[in-house]
Amino acid sequence: MREVVLGIGNVLRSDDGVGVYVVQKLDKYLSKISAGKEQATLDGQSRELIPIQCDTIPEGYTALVREHKPDLLIMVDAAEMGLNPGECRIIPPNMTEVMATSTHNISLSFLVTYLQDFCHEIIMVGIQPQSMVPGMNLSGVVRESGDCLVALITKGQLAQIKKLDAL
């Protein structure tokens, strides 16, 4: 199973960079496995994880997604969902339009619609930010949530994340 993880966000706006943080952590984890410094915990399945750092222009990586033809595309971004900071939710496709933020060049719903032709399944994971003010540091609670998400992705346990009911 091939899984592509798109890390979306602006690292210059505090917690908006959490998607980028997640793919950077995944990349470091996968590098340690390749170097034999860490034991793989990809849940025993034959899985290929491909982290891609998109920053604020995920539309610039559609060709790369098409090239990989993932079975699962996981899009990770900060999302204002009215939850407690650091809470994580699966965003249903019909709700991505309302959560689009000004840090992206196109709406995520448009991007998801376009990418559906190249991916078997798309999951959008939103993490509630604490702060989106200018700055390069994630808040502690959002960093912890990002770390937990990395563990869930590597173990193939995204089903443990609650779905967003309503905004």
C-alpha positions, 0 to 999 in steps of 0.5 A: 500500500502506497501512502502519500502524506502532504504537510500543508501550512505556513511555518512563519505563522506559528501553529499553521506550520503543524502540517509541515512539522508532521511530514518533517517528523515522518521524513526523519523517522523514515530516514532512521529506519533506512539507516538501520537506527530505528526499528520499523513500526509500519504495523507489519503491512507492506506499506510505503510512506511518502512524506511531501512538504507542501508549505502553503502551495499544495497545488504545486505538488499535484504532479508528484501525487499523480506520479506516486498514484497513492492508495491513500493520500493524507493531507495534514493542516491546521484547521480552525474547527472551534475545538480545544487547541491541539485537537485532531479531526478527520475533515469530511470532504464536504466540509473542506470548503468551510475550513479553507484559510487565507494561508493557501492559494486555492481552496482545499476542497478544489484540491481534493476534488482534483486529486480524487482522480489520482488517489484511491482514498483521501483523508484530510486531517485537521489540527486545531491551532492555538495561535496563528500569529507570526512566529516560527514555533509551534505551541506545545499542545499542537506540537504534541498533537503533531507527534501523536499524529505521526505515531498514528500514521506510522502505525496505520491507525488513523481510524482512531481519530474522530471525524469532525461533525460540524463547525 
